[in-house]
Amino acid sequence: VQLQASGGGLVQAGGSLRLSCAASGRPFSRYSMGWFRQAPGKEREFVAAITWNGDSTHYADSVKGRFTVSRDNGKNTAYLQMNSLKPEDTAVYYCAASIMVLTTSDLAYDYWGQGTQVTVSS
């Protein structure tokens, strides 16, 4: 499956952004979808994941209550709604697809999008 992330940008602290991840190729609904991020000088970290049918989600503690992951299998698209953004959320955000269920390990994700930059100013 090919993934393309979009929706990043520059936003002030407290603002919101919605990232999209458009999929093509293999059936999108076969895969759990995850979002990861990587800040400069830091390792890539898990942000959120959603099961193939959207009935279960999982979040990193750092974004719980502020971010919401969702998907629309009819549109082959996953989303990450980010509210109450903080400067520490600044990173390149990646979407990824996994045949496993709600895994937080990037090693379990088989397909990756190209990343979209999110910058939160204070």
Buried (B, 14 or more C-beta within 10 A) or exposed (E): BEBBBBBBEEBEEEBEBEBBBBBEEEEBEEBBBBBBBBBEEEEBBBBBBBBBEBEEBBBBEBBEEBBBBBBEBEEBBBBBBBBEBBEEBBBBBBBBBBEEEBBBEBEBBEBBBEBBEBBBEE
